[in-house]
Amino acid sequence: MNTATRRAWNGLLLVVYVLATGCAMLLVGLLATRHNARIDLSLTGQHRLSERTDRVLSQLHGEYEIVAAFDLARTPRAIGDRVIDVLEEIDERSGNVRLTMIDVSGAGGVAQLGALSERLYERDAGLISMHKRLLSGAFDEIERIAGELYKLASALHAVRDEIHEDSPGGANNRTFFDQQSAVSRVAARELRSLIETLQAQAENAPGWVPDAQAIGTTLGLSLAALSEQQGALSDQLAQFSEAESLAARARALARPLARGARDRRDELAILADELGRLQRPDSVRIAKVLERNQALLVIAPAGEGAAAVDLDLILPTTTAAFESTGISAAATLARRTEELVTSAIGSLASPVRPIVVITHGERARGLSFDGVFAPMSDRLAQRGIDVVEWAASVEPDPPDLISLDPAGDRPRVFLVVNTNSMIASRGEGEVGGSQRAQILGQSIDRLVDAGESVLVSINPSVFPTFGDVDPTTRALELFGIHARSGRPLLRRVVGERGVRVGTELRPVASIRGSAIADAVFGLEMRLPWAIPLELSEGATALLAIEDTPSIWGESQWSRVWQTPAAQHELLPEQPEPGDPRDLESDRWVLAAAGTRAHEASGRTQRIVAVGSNGWLLRDVAGAPRVVDGRIVATGNLELLEASVLWLAGQDELIAQSAQADSISLIKPMSGSGRRTLAWALIAGLPGVILLCGVVWRVARG
């Protein structure tokens, strides 16, 4: 083959290669437009959805729409792009989710918001029409009642005219009827004025759609107050009509007025109750959100509602607050976006959410859900879980939940916050800590006997110190859980001033095999004053710590308990292990779940015990750390959520959320795994070297 032919052949091969490469690239591009995948190879997993999100999306039926109406011109680019990436990933992950993006920085976006409002109004057309008819009927009814009040004012004045001033009590009775006549006249005038105002408000509502809930609440409060006034008037008129010492003519005129006031009281009470029960349609609620021209909405299939996400939590106009602490704003807000959107979808897809009853033995009601327990209440509220309080030491029976669950189909979970049994009585008539612990224990026993699901937080107790059973943990024995609440776990800590005692454990969840344990696997927990648990048949460990010779169960713990944590290292004699009454072990179980067959109901009853009473406090559960520019929280709230869902029988919703601690890059090893690795390093490497030497020697002869 000559040179010219070779060059021509090489040129042809080059052209074929270029064409083949171009066709391959074109084919890959076409395939990518139809089928795409996002593979997160980062160690922290910041670009992949959490297990909880996957679990929620996999259980959807019908089409859910995420509407993201953002003013991208005012949002930092990195944050906006990262938040949108999360929304697109949710859209791509599920065929039941559709993402609609609206840029409201232009006129076109504002028009799209208006069209969205109209579309939502059409979805609720039936409910809106019913509300209009109900309000119209209520206005007519109130107008009739106002007319009756005007007539009542004249009738009361007529009774007054029949009373002679010189009769027994005549002057006082005449004054009473004068006052009540004026009150009725003013009430009638105020009712008509209120009706005129609310009618104008309804007629001028955006989109001609009245906010029935707001109007009903305003009317309901006024009617309820008027109902009470009419009831009091009825009683007074009845007493007047039965007083034989008064003028017969006046008494005869007052008698039908008493019956009329009583009937009016009942009519007003019924109407106030009906108006007070009106719920704001989703379209009206969302319309108020859209008035801000920015929104992140989740719209469920027709009839299942819609939810709005607070944009202030995920789209700040500046990142200065994050940058000042070295936190990655984009990564943090992306996780927050995923968590909030997933919670909104989950609450719409599963409207039957548990109710958590915080049960405690404090001296009175008023446990600070927005203070020391704010992280707990906030986390449950995000999941659509209502929280109510039961102060068992002053309230013999659990709270009535009819207002939250009129149908009675929402599962109840009783979360016990234990009491300090060492607190003495502060005076005569004051109930001390040991007495309140006994009352709380009796309440727990009643709940367990009734077949309720209970989550018990355990405190160190003085009862085992005197050889008695801790009343707050007595019921756990029925589920195979024995709490050693008289032997709290302490640990030796080396500090600047030498060895001191530590009262908080930070185990990393390393157990698998149950729904709760799998949801918290790999997360670090914080457990102040941890209580060891001993398990028997029917109980399963959820959290344990192993190979910790510096940890022991202290029998003489009261002195440390009564000393503030900041002064523990100043104690002249630090507690140390070795006392025959102390506990020693190479494995401590710190949280457990138990089941048993409940004979009365015929179902499997569940209970969870956590060996710490402070694990849900704000400074423990809500105290995040900053690691490598990311906010990393403890796993306490993950354990709480998983436990509540398991106790409520909603196992299918249990999974690790986007808020879980993602810094555990190397998963925890079991004790046997660590021992195997240690022997491999100590004996394995020298053995391999010796073996290689023997092989080399044999090969060389």
C-alpha positions, 0 to 999 in steps of 0.5 A: 500500500503506497503512501497516498492510499495509506493517508486516504485510508487513515483519513477515512478511519478518522472520519468514521471515528468522529462520526461514530463518536458524535452519534454515540454522544447524540444517542447518550444525550437523547437517552439522558433527556428521557432517563436521568439519574443522580448518583451521590458519591459524597461521603456525607450523602448531602445530595441524596434524599433521606430514608424517611423521604424515600419511605413517604414517597413510596407510599403515595397514591394519587398525584401530589403537586409541589408549587415553588413560587420563589423570587429568585432575584432576592435569593442568594444564588447558591441557596436557591439552586440547592433548594431547587435541586432538592425539589427536583430530586423529590419530583424525579424520585416519585411518579406521584409528585409533580414540581411546578416552578414559578419565578415571581420576580416578573409579571408573568410569575404574578399572573401564574400565582393568580391562576393558581389561586383560581385553580385552588378555589375551583377545587374547594367550590363545593365547600366554599358554596356551603360556607356561603349558604351557612353564613347567609343563614347565620346572618338572617338568624342573627338579624331575627334575634336582634329584632327579638332583642329590640322587642325584649327591651320594650317588654322589659320596660313594660314590666318596669312600668307595672312595678310601683315604687312604694312596693317591697323592693320596688325601686331596685326592681324598677332599676333592674328592668331599666338596666336590662332593657338598655342592655337588650337594646344595646346588644341588638344594635351591636349585633346588627352593626357586627352583621353589617361589618362581617357581610361587607367583609364576606362580599369584598373578600379576595376572589369573592371567597369569604374566610368562613373560619375568621367570620365564624370565630368572630361571630361565635365569640359574640354569640357565646357571650350573648348566650351567657347574658340571656341565660343569666337574664332568664334565671333572674326573670324566673325568680322575679316571676315566682316571688309572690310578694311582688305585683301579679301583673308584673310577674305575669308579664315577666314569666313568658320573657323568662322562657323566651330568654331561655330559648334564645340562650339555647339558640345562640349557644347552638349557633355559636358552636356551629360557627366556631367549628367552621374550618378555613378551606385550603384555598382560602388558607393558601390564598393568604400565603400567596399574598406575600408573592412567595410560597412553597406549597404541597397540593394533595389530590382533590379532597385531601387538602394542601399545605404551605411551608414557611419560606422564611425557614429555607430562603433567607435573603442573606447568608451572613448569619450562617457564614459568621459561624462557619456553617454551609448555608446551602447544605443546611437549608437544603436538608431543611427544605427536604424535611419540611416538604416531606413532612407536608407530604406525609401529613397530607398522605396520612391524615390520621396522626398520633396524639402525644400526651405528655404525662408528668408528676410535677406540682401543677400543669404548665410544662414548658413545651415552648421552653425546656421541651421546645425541640420535642414539641417542634419536632412533633408539630412538624409531623402533624402530631398534637401534644397535650399535657396531663399533670397526673399529680393534680389531675386524676384522669387523662385529658379529654381529647374529643376536640382533637379527635372527635372520631376517636380514630387517632392513636394515643401515645403517653410520654412519661416525663419522670419526677425527682423523687428526692425533692422534699415537701416545701411546707404543710400540705405540699406533696413531696417528690416521693409522693408525686412519684408514687402518684405518677407510678399509679397513673402509669400502671393504670395506662398499662392495665388499660392497654395504652402505649407508653414511652417512659423516661426514667429518672434516678430514684430513691426507692431502690435505695431503701429496698423498695420498687421504683413505682414509675418503672414497676409496669416495665416488668410486665414487658421484660424490662427491669430498670436499675433506677437506684444505680445510675451510670457514672463515668470517669473523665480526665479533665484539667484538674485530674480525674472527675465524675461525668454524669452524661453518656453519649453512646452511638446507636449500634444495634439493628434488627428492629424498626426503631433501632434501624432508624437511629443506627449510627447516630450519637445520643446524649443521655444525662444520668443514664439508667441501665436496663436489664432485659428478659423475654419480650424485650428488645434492646434499642440502644447500648454501650459496650466495652466501657470499663470507665462506666459503672452503676453507682449506688451512692449517687445522691451527693453528686445528684444534688450538686450542680454539674459545673461543681462536680469536679470540685467535690472533695471525694469523687465517686469511684467504682469498686463498691460491692453495691455498685454495678459492673458490666461490659455492656449497658442497655440504655433504651429498650422496647417491649411487647406483651399480649393484652388480655382485655383488648386481645391485641399486642401492647407496646412500650418503650423505656429510655434510661434517661429523664433529661434526653428531651430537654432543650439543652440536650436534644436541641443542642446541635454541633457544627462539624465541617461547616454543617449543623449536626444534631444529636439523634435524640429526636430521631429516637423520639419520633421513631418511638412515637410512630412505633407505639402508634402502630405506624411502623411503615412511617419509621425511617431516618430523616434528613435531620439525622446526624450525617457525620457518622461516616464510619459506622460503629463497630460491635465489640466483637468486631473491634476485638477481631480488628485488634488481634488482626493488627497485633498478631495478623501483620507480624504473622503475614510478614513471617509467612512471606519470609518462609515462602521467600526462603523456600523459593530461594532454596 
